[in-house]
Amino acid sequence: MNQRPTGLNVTKAITGFLQYKSAEGLSPVTVTGYEHDLKLWIEYQGDRDVAEVETTHILAYLNYLRTDYVPRRITGNNDKKLSPKTVYNEGLLLQFNYGLTMGKRSTVGVQDIYPSE
């Protein structure tokens, strides 16, 4: 049985994840992009204990990005929604970070992000 770590908040988990990705040799621009995206997750979800994060929280966040989120683009055009690929990539990033901190992988799939209507 997998035991979820307690006492580790999302901010600390994200810091560790970003350090891990830097140590892997990812471009600083990529790591900064990850940091931006994961900070948006904290703004939405709050800085909770990672043991409290559930797949349903990730799905709710991805739905928020898909439907209600208003991007803050440097070039303007902020009324344009995020592309499906961007939302999908956000899901992959959260799944990896969630799986890394939990010691397991989330089972969120593209069919969960974009269910057939």
Secondary structure, 3 states (H helix, E strand, C coil): CCCCCCCCEHHHHHHHHHHHHHHCCCCHHHHHHHHHHHHHHHHHHCCCEHHHCCHHHHHHHHHHHHHCCCCCCCCCCCCCCCCHHHHHHHHHHHHHHHHHHHCCCCCCCHHHHCCCC
